[in-house]
């Protein structure tokens, strides 16, 4: 979205001809099981929690991203093709597997 705010990146916007979105969680994810899997002793726990909170259903982050994308496409003067690939059936959420 920086490219939309900063004219120095206009060349980048002008170069885009299409987007492919593979399973992008536009409406958010159900993250309860993912949160339960996080181990505070492994890696940057706060950063991981922040990322999950941004991807949760109804998050302000995803809402802002959607709005910025809409403004971005409105300001582009040529056609851009967007192709989305998504599941057609509900699948189970990720699960932690403990091996011995």
OpenMM code with the backbone's topology and positions (N, CA, C; nanometers):
from openmm import Vec3, app, unit

residues = "UNK UNK UNK UNK UNK UNK UNK UNK UNK UNK UNK UNK UNK UNK UNK UNK UNK UNK UNK UNK UNK UNK UNK UNK UNK UNK UNK UNK UNK UNK UNK UNK UNK UNK UNK UNK UNK UNK UNK UNK UNK UNK UNK UNK UNK UNK UNK UNK UNK UNK UNK UNK UNK UNK UNK UNK UNK UNK UNK UNK UNK UNK UNK UNK UNK UNK UNK UNK UNK UNK UNK UNK UNK UNK UNK UNK UNK UNK UNK UNK UNK UNK UNK UNK UNK UNK UNK UNK UNK UNK UNK UNK UNK UNK UNK UNK UNK UNK UNK UNK".split()
positions = [
    Vec3(0.0811, -0.1195, 0.0000),
    Vec3(0.0000, 0.0000, 0.0000),
    Vec3(0.0856, 0.1261, 0.0000),
    Vec3(0.2123, 0.1084, 0.0360),
    Vec3(0.3046, 0.2213, 0.0340),
    Vec3(0.3129, 0.2811, -0.1065),
    Vec3(0.3037, 0.1958, -0.2068),
    Vec3(0.3114, 0.2428, -0.3449),
    Vec3(0.1971, 0.3378, -0.3786),
    Vec3(0.0841, 0.3209, -0.3152),
    Vec3(-0.0313, 0.4086, -0.3395),
    Vec3(-0.0151, 0.5429, -0.2690),
    Vec3(0.0579, 0.5434, -0.1577),
    Vec3(0.0742, 0.6663, -0.0796),
    Vec3(0.1941, 0.7492, -0.1234),
    Vec3(0.2945, 0.6845, -0.1789),
    Vec3(0.4190, 0.7518, -0.2088),
    Vec3(0.4442, 0.7521, -0.3601),
    Vec3(0.4464, 0.8694, -0.4223),
    Vec3(0.4606, 0.8759, -0.5679),
    Vec3(0.5908, 0.8151, -0.6203),
    Vec3(0.6900, 0.8027, -0.5357),
    Vec3(0.8167, 0.7449, -0.5799),
    Vec3(0.7998, 0.5993, -0.6248),
    Vec3(0.6927, 0.5341, -0.5782),
    Vec3(0.6665, 0.3943, -0.6134),
    Vec3(0.5617, 0.3788, -0.7234),
    Vec3(0.5254, 0.4867, -0.7878),
    Vec3(0.4224, 0.4794, -0.8916),
    Vec3(0.4600, 0.3804, -1.0017),
    Vec3(0.5884, 0.3693, -1.0299),
    Vec3(0.6350, 0.2747, -1.1327),
    Vec3(0.5929, 0.1325, -1.0983),
    Vec3(0.5913, 0.1006, -0.9693),
    Vec3(0.5523, -0.0329, -0.9271),
    Vec3(0.4043, -0.0578, -0.9580),
    Vec3(0.3203, 0.0369, -0.9251),
    Vec3(0.1778, 0.0239, -0.9562),
    Vec3(0.1549, 0.0147, -1.1067),
    Vec3(0.2306, 0.0920, -1.1811),
    Vec3(0.2147, 0.0906, -1.3263),
    Vec3(0.2587, -0.0421, -1.3883),
    Vec3(0.3399, -0.1172, -1.3172),
    Vec3(0.3909, -0.2452, -1.3681),
    Vec3(0.2957, -0.3611, -1.3435),
    Vec3(0.2026, -0.3464, -1.2529),
    Vec3(0.1122, -0.4561, -1.2167),
    Vec3(0.0092, -0.4785, -1.3264),
    Vec3(0.0001, -0.6011, -1.3717),
    Vec3(-0.0985, -0.6369, -1.4735),
    Vec3(-0.2004, -0.7370, -1.4199),
    Vec3(-0.1639, -0.8053, -1.3137),
    Vec3(-0.2558, -0.9032, -1.2567),
    Vec3(-0.2066, -0.9531, -1.1229),
    Vec3(-0.2963, -1.0130, -1.0474),
    Vec3(-0.2656, -1.0718, -0.9173),
    Vec3(-0.3253, -1.2109, -0.9106),
    Vec3(-0.2540, -1.2997, -0.8466),
    Vec3(-0.3060, -1.4321, -0.8162),
    Vec3(-0.3089, -1.4447, -0.6649),
    Vec3(-0.4250, -1.4740, -0.6102),
    Vec3(-0.4413, -1.4865, -0.4661),
    Vec3(-0.4739, -1.6320, -0.4335),
    Vec3(-0.3846, -1.6969, -0.3619),
    Vec3(-0.4010, -1.8375, -0.3265),
    Vec3(-0.4361, -1.8487, -0.1778),
    Vec3(-0.5605, -1.8721, -0.1478),
    Vec3(-0.6019, -1.8930, -0.0093),
    Vec3(-0.5747, -1.7752, 0.0817),
    Vec3(-0.5795, -1.6570, 0.0278),
    Vec3(-0.5555, -1.5383, 0.1085),
    Vec3(-0.6742, -1.5163, 0.2016),
    Vec3(-0.6482, -1.5051, 0.3329),
    Vec3(-0.7597, -1.4951, 0.4292),
    Vec3(-0.8200, -1.3551, 0.4366),
    Vec3(-0.8874, -1.3123, 0.3295),
    Vec3(-0.9445, -1.1784, 0.3243),
    Vec3(-1.0425, -1.1519, 0.4378),
    Vec3(-1.1176, -1.2543, 0.4746),
    Vec3(-1.2178, -1.2370, 0.5803),
    Vec3(-1.1655, -1.2808, 0.7159),
    Vec3(-1.0426, -1.3257, 0.7216),
    Vec3(-0.9808, -1.3651, 0.8471),
    Vec3(-0.9824, -1.5148, 0.8694),
    Vec3(-0.9089, -1.5549, 0.9701),
    Vec3(-0.8959, -1.6952, 1.0071),
    Vec3(-0.9523, -1.7177, 1.1466),
    Vec3(-0.9916, -1.8394, 1.1732),
    Vec3(-1.0246, -1.8799, 1.3096),
    Vec3(-0.8927, -1.9232, 1.3718),
    Vec3(-0.8464, -1.8484, 1.4708),
    Vec3(-0.7089, -1.8650, 1.5175),
    Vec3(-0.6938, -1.9282, 1.6549),
    Vec3(-0.8021, -1.9689, 1.7181),
    Vec3(-0.7934, -2.0224, 1.8545),
    Vec3(-0.6962, -2.1404, 1.8631),
    Vec3(-0.7061, -2.2341, 1.7687),
    Vec3(-0.6177, -2.3507, 1.7717),
    Vec3(-0.4730, -2.3127, 1.7412),
    Vec3(-0.4546, -2.2159, 1.6546),
    Vec3(-0.3190, -2.1705, 1.6243),
    Vec3(-0.2564, -2.1024, 1.7452),
    Vec3(-0.3329, -2.0205, 1.8149),
    Vec3(-0.2823, -1.9544, 1.9356),
    Vec3(-0.2421, -2.0563, 2.0414),
    Vec3(-0.3217, -2.1604, 2.0550),
    Vec3(-0.2933, -2.2630, 2.1551),
    Vec3(-0.1622, -2.3353, 2.1252),
    Vec3(-0.1205, -2.3369, 2.0000),
    Vec3(0.0017, -2.4058, 1.9604),
    Vec3(0.1276, -2.3232, 1.9845),
    Vec3(0.1136, -2.1935, 2.0031),
    Vec3(0.2313, -2.1095, 2.0208),
    Vec3(0.2993, -2.1382, 2.1536),
    Vec3(0.4307, -2.1485, 2.1472),
    Vec3(0.5115, -2.1729, 2.2663),
    Vec3(0.5899, -2.0455, 2.2967),
    Vec3(0.5629, -1.9810, 2.4119),
    Vec3(0.6318, -1.8556, 2.4455),
    Vec3(0.7832, -1.8719, 2.4546),
    Vec3(0.8308, -1.9941, 2.4712),
    Vec3(0.9745, -2.0168, 2.4848),
    Vec3(1.0448, -2.0365, 2.3499),
    Vec3(0.9690, -2.0382, 2.2424),
    Vec3(1.0285, -2.0593, 2.1108),
    Vec3(1.0069, -1.9377, 2.0213),
    Vec3(1.1142, -1.8670, 2.0003),
    Vec3(1.1094, -1.7552, 1.9067),
    Vec3(1.0364, -1.6332, 1.9600),
    Vec3(1.0165, -1.5357, 1.8737),
    Vec3(0.9522, -1.4086, 1.9124),
    Vec3(0.8010, -1.4252, 1.9308),
    Vec3(0.7594, -1.4684, 2.0480),
    Vec3(0.6204, -1.5002, 2.0782),
    Vec3(0.5282, -1.3809, 2.0518),
    Vec3(0.5687, -1.2614, 2.0954),
    Vec3(0.4843, -1.1424, 2.0771),
    Vec3(0.4589, -1.1142, 1.9300),
    Vec3(0.5599, -1.1320, 1.8467),
    Vec3(0.5429, -1.1075, 1.7036),
    Vec3(0.4467, -1.2093, 1.6424),
    Vec3(0.4583, -1.3333, 1.6858),
    Vec3(0.3690, -1.4373, 1.6343),
    Vec3(0.2248, -1.4104, 1.6762),
    Vec3(0.2052, -1.3701, 1.8001),
    Vec3(0.0704, -1.3386, 1.8475),
    Vec3(0.0136, -1.2185, 1.7725),
    Vec3(0.0972, -1.1198, 1.7483),
    Vec3(0.0524, -1.0017, 1.6748),
    Vec3(0.0075, -1.0401, 1.5340),
    Vec3(0.0856, -1.1257, 1.4668),
    Vec3(0.0478, -1.1709, 1.3326),
    Vec3(-0.0858, -1.2447, 1.3361),
    Vec3(-0.1027, -1.3357, 1.4301),
    Vec3(-0.2293, -1.4098, 1.4392),
    Vec3(-0.3458, -1.3157, 1.4669),
    Vec3(-0.3261, -1.2200, 1.5552),
    Vec3(-0.4336, -1.1248, 1.5854),
    Vec3(-0.4703, -1.0415, 1.4631),
    Vec3(-0.3714, -1.0111, 1.3787),
    Vec3(-0.4000, -0.9373, 1.2563),
    Vec3(-0.4802, -1.0210, 1.1581),
    Vec3(-0.4638, -1.1526, 1.1617),
    Vec3(-0.5313, -1.2410, 1.0665),
    Vec3(-0.6639, -1.2968, 1.1173),
    Vec3(-0.7035, -1.2599, 1.2378),
    Vec3(-0.8272, -1.3124, 1.2942),
    Vec3(-0.9494, -1.2544, 1.2238),
    Vec3(-1.0584, -1.3275, 1.2296),
    Vec3(-1.1831, -1.2810, 1.1688),
    Vec3(-1.2234, -1.1463, 1.2282),
    Vec3(-1.2580, -1.0527, 1.1401),
    Vec3(-1.3052, -0.9222, 1.1851),
    Vec3(-1.1963, -0.8291, 1.2360),
    Vec3(-1.0691, -0.8603, 1.2087),
    Vec3(-0.9624, -0.7749, 1.2606),
    Vec3(-0.9610, -0.6398, 1.1893),
    Vec3(-0.9207, -0.5393, 1.2614),
    Vec3(-0.9107, -0.4047, 1.2056),
    Vec3(-0.8039, -0.4016, 1.0953),
    Vec3(-0.6976, -0.4787, 1.1143),
    Vec3(-0.5901, -0.4855, 1.0149),
    Vec3(-0.6433, -0.5319, 0.8794),
    Vec3(-0.7190, -0.6426, 0.8781),
    Vec3(-0.7719, -0.6937, 0.7511),
    Vec3(-0.8725, -0.5980, 0.6891),
    Vec3(-0.9521, -0.5338, 0.7717),
    Vec3(-1.0481, -0.4352, 0.7223),
    Vec3(-0.9741, -0.3200, 0.6542),
    Vec3(-0.8677, -0.2714, 0.7197),
    Vec3(-0.7887, -0.1626, 0.6620),
    Vec3(-0.7212, -0.2058, 0.5318),
    Vec3(-0.6695, -0.3285, 0.5285),
    Vec3(-0.6060, -0.3792, 0.4076),
    Vec3(-0.7056, -0.3823, 0.2910),
    Vec3(-0.8260, -0.4305, 0.3201),
    Vec3(-0.9288, -0.4377, 0.2158),
    Vec3(-0.9623, -0.2983, 0.1628),
    Vec3(-0.9790, -0.2035, 0.2530),
    Vec3(-1.0125, -0.0671, 0.2118),
    Vec3(-0.8997, -0.0044, 0.1300),
    Vec3(-0.7760, -0.0279, 0.1714),
    Vec3(-0.6627, 0.0269, 0.0968),
    Vec3(-0.6529, -0.0346, -0.0422),
    Vec3(-0.6810, -0.1641, -0.0529),
    Vec3(-0.6783, -0.2292, -0.1837),
    Vec3(-0.7864, -0.1707, -0.2752),
    Vec3(-0.9046, -0.1464, -0.2189),
    Vec3(-1.0120, -0.0878, -0.2993),
    Vec3(-0.9712, 0.0491, -0.3532),
    Vec3(-0.9111, 0.1317, -0.2685),
    Vec3(-0.8653, 0.2635, -0.3124),
    Vec3(-0.7539, 0.2504, -0.4149),
    Vec3(-0.6695, 0.1534, -0.3979),
    Vec3(-0.5598, 0.1306, -0.4909),
    Vec3(-0.6131, 0.0989, -0.6301),
    Vec3(-0.7073, 0.0056, -0.6382),
    Vec3(-0.7591, -0.0343, -0.7695),
    Vec3(-0.8396, 0.0767, -0.8361),
    Vec3(-0.9070, 0.1567, -0.7568),
    Vec3(-0.9844, 0.2671, -0.8142),
    Vec3(-0.8905, 0.3684, -0.8804),
    Vec3(-0.7715, 0.3855, -0.8247),
    Vec3(-0.6786, 0.4863, -0.8754),
    Vec3(-0.5942, 0.4376, -0.9936),
    Vec3(-0.5965, 0.3105, -1.0238),
    Vec3(-0.5217, 0.2597, -1.1387),
    Vec3(-0.6054, 0.2827, -1.2638),
    Vec3(-0.5425, 0.3380, -1.3651),
    Vec3(-0.6161, 0.3808, -1.4842),
    Vec3(-0.6324, 0.2728, -1.5897),
    Vec3(-0.5857, 0.1524, -1.5657),
    Vec3(-0.5997, 0.0458, -1.6642),
    Vec3(-0.6547, -0.0775, -1.5946),
    Vec3(-0.6918, -0.1731, -1.6745),
    Vec3(-0.7500, -0.2963, -1.6194),
    Vec3(-0.6416, -0.3839, -1.5561),
    Vec3(-0.6724, -0.4381, -1.4402),
    Vec3(-0.5862, -0.5343, -1.3720),
    Vec3(-0.6695, -0.6591, -1.3489),
    Vec3(-0.6139, -0.7722, -1.3836),
    Vec3(-0.6842, -0.8986, -1.3652),
    Vec3(-0.6504, -0.9560, -1.2276),
    Vec3(-0.7520, -0.9911, -1.1522),
    Vec3(-0.7337, -1.0553, -1.0226),
    Vec3(-0.7963, -1.1933, -1.0313),
    Vec3(-0.7174, -1.2951, -1.0004),
    Vec3(-0.7652, -1.4327, -1.0023),
    Vec3(-0.7497, -1.4886, -0.8612),
    Vec3(-0.8580, -1.5367, -0.8037),
    Vec3(-0.8544, -1.5931, -0.6684),
    Vec3(-0.8770, -1.7434, -0.6739),
    Vec3(-0.7973, -1.8156, -0.6001),
    Vec3(-0.8135, -1.9591, -0.5843),
    Vec3(-0.8514, -1.9836, -0.4393),
    Vec3(-0.9519, -2.0648, -0.4168),
    Vec3(-0.9975, -2.0864, -0.2800),
    Vec3(-1.0604, -2.2245, -0.2685),
    Vec3(-1.0728, -2.2671, -0.1435),
    Vec3(-1.1341, -2.3968, -0.1162),
    Vec3(-1.2838, -2.3884, -0.1397),
    Vec3(-1.3390, -2.4951, -0.1898),
    Vec3(-1.4837, -2.4998, -0.2081),
    Vec3(-1.5506, -2.5832, -0.0994),
    Vec3(-1.4687, -2.6488, -0.0187),
    Vec3(-1.5207, -2.7261, 0.0945),
    Vec3(-1.4450, -2.6861, 0.2194),
    Vec3(-1.5130, -2.6876, 0.3303),
    Vec3(-1.4505, -2.6526, 0.4571),
    Vec3(-1.3512, -2.7612, 0.4965),
    Vec3(-1.2329, -2.7192, 0.5389),
    Vec3(-1.1309, -2.8144, 0.5826),
    Vec3(-1.0965, -2.7878, 0.7288),
    Vec3(-1.0465, -2.8900, 0.7977),
    Vec3(-1.0126, -2.8701, 0.9383),
    Vec3(-0.8955, -2.7736, 0.9551),
    Vec3(-0.8918, -2.7100, 1.0698),
    Vec3(-0.7831, -2.6188, 1.1031),
    Vec3(-0.6582, -2.6995, 1.1356),
    Vec3(-0.5468, -2.6340, 1.1289),
    Vec3(-0.4191, -2.6976, 1.1595),
    Vec3(-0.4191, -2.7553, 1.3010),
    Vec3(-0.3468, -2.8643, 1.3200),
    Vec3(-0.3354, -2.9261, 1.4514),
    Vec3(-0.1904, -2.9549, 1.4823),
    Vec3(-0.1553, -2.9436, 1.6085),
    Vec3(-0.0196, -2.9709, 1.6528),
    Vec3(-0.0028, -3.1219, 1.6674),
    Vec3(0.1053, -3.1742, 1.6130),
    Vec3(0.1351, -3.3166, 1.6240),
    Vec3(0.2619, -3.3311, 1.7058),
    Vec3(0.2522, -3.4090, 1.8107),
    Vec3(0.3670, -3.4314, 1.8979),
    Vec3(0.4244, -3.5699, 1.8666),
    Vec3(0.5524, -3.5715, 1.8318),
    Vec3(0.6176, -3.6990, 1.8022),
    Vec3(0.7114, -3.7349, 1.9169),
    Vec3(0.7278, -3.8610, 1.9381),
    Vec3(0.8171, -3.9042, 2.0481),
    Vec3(0.9417, -3.9680, 1.9937),
] * unit.nanometer
topology = app.Topology()
chain = topology.addChain("A")
for resn in residues:
    res = topology.addResidue(resn, chain)
    for name in ("N", "CA", "C"):
        topology.addAtom(name, app.Element.getBySymbol(name[0]), res)
